[in-house]
C-alpha cells in the first residue's frame, strides 16, 4: 500500500486528536477539544474488505484485500441549533501501523433520521 495520507507517525492519541481538532471544528462550528481530552477512545484492526464501503470509490484502487487498517473511534458532544447536546461517533481510518491517516469520519443522522457516515476530511485527496 503506497499511498499518501496525513503523517501521524510517532504521535500518541492526544497529539493526533489535537492535530485533527481543526477539521472537526470546521465541520461542527464551535467544537473545541478540552486540554486533556481525546477524540478517540478505542482502536480496532480491520481488513480492507470490512471497511471498503467507507472509502470514496476513487480511492479503492489504492488498496487490496491484503491491506489492514487501524480504525480509532470515540464520541464527541456537539451543541445543535436548539442548544441541545448531540453525541456523535467520530472515527479515523489509518494504515495498519498508525503512521498515515486516510479518512476522518463522523456518524450522524440524515434528514430521515437514519445514521450515515460522513467524511469530515479526506486526507487522500
Backbone bond lengths (Angstrom), bond angles and torsions (degrees), N, CA, C in turn:
res aa  C-N    CA-C-N  psi(-1)  N-CA   C-N-CA  omega(-1)  CA-C   N-CA-C  phi
1 X - - - 1.448 - - 1.528 107.03 -
2 X 1.307 117.52 105.00 1.460 122.04 -178.78 1.524 108.91 -116.41
3 X 1.314 116.13 77.71 1.458 121.55 -179.98 1.525 108.72 -125.36
4 X 1.293 115.26 162.69 1.466 120.63 -178.66 1.522 110.06 -77.00
5 X 1.295 117.58 -121.73 1.453 121.51 -174.76 1.521 109.30 105.82
6 X 1.300 115.91 175.23 1.461 122.30 179.54 1.524 109.05 -86.53
7 X 1.317 117.34 126.55 1.461 120.87 -179.24 1.528 110.04 -72.13
8 X 1.328 116.44 122.04 1.468 122.95 174.78 1.536 109.99 -127.02
9 X 1.318 115.95 17.48 1.469 122.20 -178.49 1.523 110.00 -56.78
10 X 1.325 116.02 130.26 1.454 121.93 175.41 1.523 114.96 81.49
11 X 1.336 118.18 -2.73 1.463 120.52 -179.68 1.526 110.25 -89.96
12 X 1.335 116.24 143.39 1.462 118.76 174.07 1.530 108.67 -86.16
13 X 1.315 116.35 177.60 1.463 121.52 -174.02 1.533 111.92 -62.40
14 X 1.321 117.72 -32.63 1.467 120.91 178.71 1.529 111.00 -71.77
15 X 1.322 116.04 -41.24 1.466 120.20 178.49 1.530 111.44 -67.05
16 X 1.331 116.44 -38.91 1.465 120.05 176.00 1.525 109.36 -63.21
17 X 1.324 117.33 -43.45 1.466 121.64 179.05 1.525 111.10 -59.04
18 X 1.322 116.85 -45.10 1.462 120.53 179.31 1.530 111.17 -63.39
19 X 1.320 116.19 -38.63 1.467 121.15 -179.81 1.534 111.05 -66.23
20 X 1.335 116.88 -32.73 1.472 121.30 -176.56 1.523 113.49 -94.59
21 X 1.318 117.63 -9.26 1.470 120.89 -176.63 1.527 112.38 -54.28
22 X 1.316 118.12 -39.44 1.470 120.64 -177.44 1.526 111.89 -62.68
23 X 1.322 118.14 -33.70 1.468 120.70 179.25 1.528 110.67 -70.56
24 X 1.326 116.01 -37.75 1.463 120.45 178.09 1.522 109.98 -68.14
25 X 1.342 117.43 -41.74 1.467 120.10 -179.93 1.527 111.86 -71.24
26 X 1.324 118.23 -26.27 1.471 120.69 172.47 1.529 110.50 -68.97
27 X 1.321 116.18 -35.72 1.472 121.70 -178.14 1.528 111.35 -79.92
28 X 1.337 116.24 -44.11 1.463 122.89 177.73 1.527 107.49 -113.20
29 X 1.307 116.60 97.69 1.472 121.20 -176.77 1.527 110.56 -52.49
30 X 1.308 116.00 131.41 1.459 120.95 176.36 1.515 115.09 87.86
31 X 1.329 118.52 -1.89 1.466 119.61 178.94 1.521 109.17 -66.03
32 X 1.330 115.52 136.43 1.457 121.10 178.18 1.518 108.48 -141.12
33 X 1.294 116.20 129.10 1.454 122.90 178.31 1.521 108.76 -87.97
34 X 1.334 116.53 131.21 1.459 120.53 177.84 1.517 111.74 -67.68
35 X 1.319 117.05 160.88 1.468 122.84 -175.23 1.529 112.79 -57.23
36 X 1.317 118.36 -39.28 1.465 121.45 -177.69 1.523 112.21 -105.99
37 X 1.325 117.68 18.75 1.460 121.18 -177.26 1.524 111.47 -100.54
38 X 1.315 114.25 154.23 1.452 122.11 175.75 1.528 108.17 -125.26
39 X 1.301 116.13 145.60 1.461 119.91 174.57 1.524 110.79 -69.84
40 X 1.315 116.62 -26.71 1.458 121.25 -169.98 1.523 111.80 -119.06
41 X 1.342 115.75 141.90 1.459 121.03 -176.71 1.517 113.85 -125.21
42 X 1.328 116.91 -12.92 1.459 119.40 178.28 1.518 109.44 -152.62
43 X 1.311 114.75 160.80 1.453 120.84 179.10 1.512 111.09 -138.09
44 X 1.322 115.16 147.12 1.470 121.32 179.07 1.521 109.29 -139.37
45 X 1.312 116.23 150.28 1.451 122.46 177.31 1.521 108.99 -99.50
46 X 1.328 117.07 129.87 1.461 122.57 -179.07 1.522 110.57 -127.89
47 X 1.324 115.61 147.52 1.457 121.34 169.17 1.526 107.69 -78.34
48 X 1.316 116.41 155.28 1.463 121.99 -178.21 1.524 112.19 -54.24
49 X 1.318 117.48 -43.74 1.474 120.43 -177.40 1.530 112.43 -61.67
50 X 1.328 117.57 -23.25 1.461 121.45 179.99 1.529 112.88 -77.51
51 X 1.333 116.77 -25.09 1.468 119.25 -175.99 1.529 113.60 -126.61
52 X 1.320 118.39 6.95 1.463 119.45 -174.35 1.525 112.62 -60.21
53 X 1.327 118.33 -24.88 1.456 121.58 178.50 1.524 113.56 -66.79
54 X 1.313 117.56 -15.59 1.465 121.03 178.75 1.525 111.77 -81.51
55 X 1.325 117.01 -22.23 1.462 121.39 -177.53 1.523 111.15 -83.86
56 X 1.331 117.29 139.17 1.472 119.45 170.57 1.530 108.97 -59.12
57 X 1.316 116.73 145.48 1.474 121.80 -176.91 1.524 112.94 -54.02
58 X 1.329 117.56 -34.51 1.463 120.87 -177.78 1.529 112.74 -64.43
59 X 1.341 118.42 -17.51 1.462 121.47 -178.96 1.530 113.18 -97.75
60 X 1.306 117.96 -9.53 1.464 120.70 -175.06 1.526 112.44 -61.44
61 X 1.321 116.94 -28.47 1.475 120.93 -178.74 1.533 112.47 -65.54
62 X 1.328 117.88 -18.54 1.452 121.42 -178.24 1.526 113.24 -79.74
63 X 1.329 117.74 -15.39 1.452 121.31 -170.51 1.520 111.82 -125.47
64 X 1.350 115.42 160.45 1.461 121.31 176.95 1.527 108.96 -134.50
65 X 1.319 115.80 173.28 1.458 121.40 179.72 1.531 112.55 -65.69
66 X 1.310 117.35 -11.42 1.467 121.28 179.36 1.537 112.09 -86.66
67 X 1.341 117.14 -9.27 1.457 121.41 -177.47 1.524 111.72 -83.83
68 X 1.339 114.55 143.06 1.468 122.36 175.26 1.522 108.06 -115.51
69 X 1.327 115.38 154.35 1.455 121.47 -178.38 1.517 110.13 -135.06
70 X 1.324 115.95 140.43 1.446 122.23 171.90 1.524 106.52 -92.49
71 X 1.317 116.73 123.43 1.459 121.50 179.08 1.518 108.48 -118.02
72 X 1.326 115.36 118.27 1.460 120.97 177.23 1.519 107.55 -101.58
73 X 1.329 115.91 144.69 1.465 119.02 -179.85 1.524 110.58 -143.43
74 X 1.328 114.32 163.34 1.452 121.45 178.70 1.513 109.96 -170.33
75 X 1.313 116.51 -176.94 1.464 122.16 179.59 1.523 109.25 -113.33
76 X 1.318 115.85 142.55 1.456 121.01 171.82 1.524 108.19 -126.65
77 X 1.313 115.62 148.52 1.466 121.65 178.18 1.524 108.07 -107.58
78 X 1.327 115.39 128.84 1.461 122.44 -178.53 1.519 108.59 -126.20
79 X 1.318 116.90 136.50 1.468 121.30 174.36 1.519 108.52 -83.79
80 X 1.340 116.58 128.76 1.463 120.27 178.31 1.529 110.16 -88.26
81 X 1.328 116.88 -175.55 1.471 121.70 -176.99 1.525 112.70 -66.47
82 X 1.328 117.49 -18.98 1.467 121.51 176.96 1.531 111.36 -93.00
83 X 1.337 115.94 10.87 1.462 124.07 -178.08 1.528 112.31 60.87
84 X 1.327 115.36 31.56 1.459 121.28 174.74 1.527 107.78 -101.74
85 X 1.314 115.84 146.75 1.456 120.00 179.11 1.518 110.33 -85.53
86 X 1.321 115.99 128.70 1.462 122.70 176.35 1.526 108.48 -114.52
87 X 1.317 116.14 137.61 1.458 121.54 176.30 1.535 108.68 -96.35
88 X 1.322 116.08 136.25 1.461 122.01 177.26 1.522 109.11 -131.58
89 X 1.312 116.11 145.10 1.460 121.47 173.30 1.522 107.16 -87.58
90 X 1.315 115.60 128.49 1.461 121.14 177.98 1.520 107.21 -115.52
91 X 1.325 117.19 142.75 1.459 119.99 -179.15 1.521 110.93 -142.06
92 X 1.313 114.32 153.32 1.454 122.63 178.81 1.514 107.82 -127.77
93 X 1.320 116.08 124.96 1.461 121.60 177.35 1.526 107.98 -100.88
94 X 1.334 114.82 124.30 1.462 121.36 -178.17 1.526 110.15 -128.74
95 X 1.322 115.76 171.30 1.456 118.01 173.68 1.530 108.74 -67.49
96 X 1.284 116.11 167.71 1.468 123.32 -173.30 1.531 113.62 -52.95
97 X 1.321 117.49 -33.85 1.468 120.86 -175.25 1.530 113.10 -97.34
98 X 1.341 117.69 5.47 1.450 121.28 177.42 1.518 114.15 68.57
99 X 1.336 116.47 31.23 1.460 121.20 -178.27 1.526 112.94 -100.49
100 X 1.321 117.52 -27.26 1.465 123.12 -177.28 1.516 109.72 -131.10
101 X 1.331 115.69 127.39 1.466 121.01 176.81 1.524 108.48 -91.77
102 X 1.336 115.74 135.96 1.461 120.64 -178.28 1.528 112.73 -108.78
103 X 1.326 117.09 -51.69 1.469 120.92 -177.01 1.524 110.51 -135.80
104 X 1.327 116.29 135.18 1.457 123.08 171.24 1.517 106.12 -109.43
105 X 1.334 117.50 119.52 1.470 122.28 -171.59 1.527 111.87 -126.64
106 X 1.325 114.64 162.14 1.463 121.04 175.82 1.529 108.00 -139.53
107 X 1.332 115.76 143.31 1.466 122.27 173.22 1.511 106.96 -93.58
108 X 1.323 116.62 124.41 1.459 119.35 178.12 1.518 109.60 -149.65
109 X 1.319 114.93 156.40 1.463 120.69 -177.84 1.526 110.28 -77.06
110 X 1.340 115.45 139.96 1.467 119.98 174.70 1.523 109.26 -87.03
111 X 1.329 117.10 -170.08 1.467 121.88 -177.77 1.524 112.86 -59.88
112 X 1.337 116.48 -27.98 1.464 121.02 -179.56 1.527 112.55 -90.73
113 X 1.322 117.05 2.12 1.457 120.68 -179.87 1.519 113.96 84.80
114 X 1.329 117.09 4.72 1.462 121.59 -179.18 1.529 109.54 -86.53
115 X 1.336 116.23 134.00 1.461 120.76 179.92 1.521 110.58 -70.01
116 X 1.311 115.49 129.51 1.465 122.87 179.54 1.518 108.93 -132.32
117 X 1.325 115.55 153.50 1.459 120.55 174.87 1.519 108.57 -93.84
118 X 1.321 116.13 125.99 1.463 121.96 176.77 1.524 108.35 -115.54
119 X 1.310 116.07 140.97 1.458 120.95 177.65 1.525 108.86 -86.39
120 X 1.323 115.35 120.00 1.468 120.99 175.77 1.528 109.32 -78.18
121 X 1.340 115.62 -45.74 1.463 120.52 -179.77 1.512 109.47 -147.19
122 X 1.320 115.41 129.64 1.468 123.32 175.84 1.512 107.06 -102.98
123 X 1.324 117.04 106.72 1.455 121.68 -177.58 1.531 112.66 -84.11
124 X 1.319 117.74 -1.06 1.453 121.67 177.72 1.532 112.16 -88.52
125 X 1.318 116.71 -9.98 1.475 119.36 -178.74 1.501 110.94 -81.57
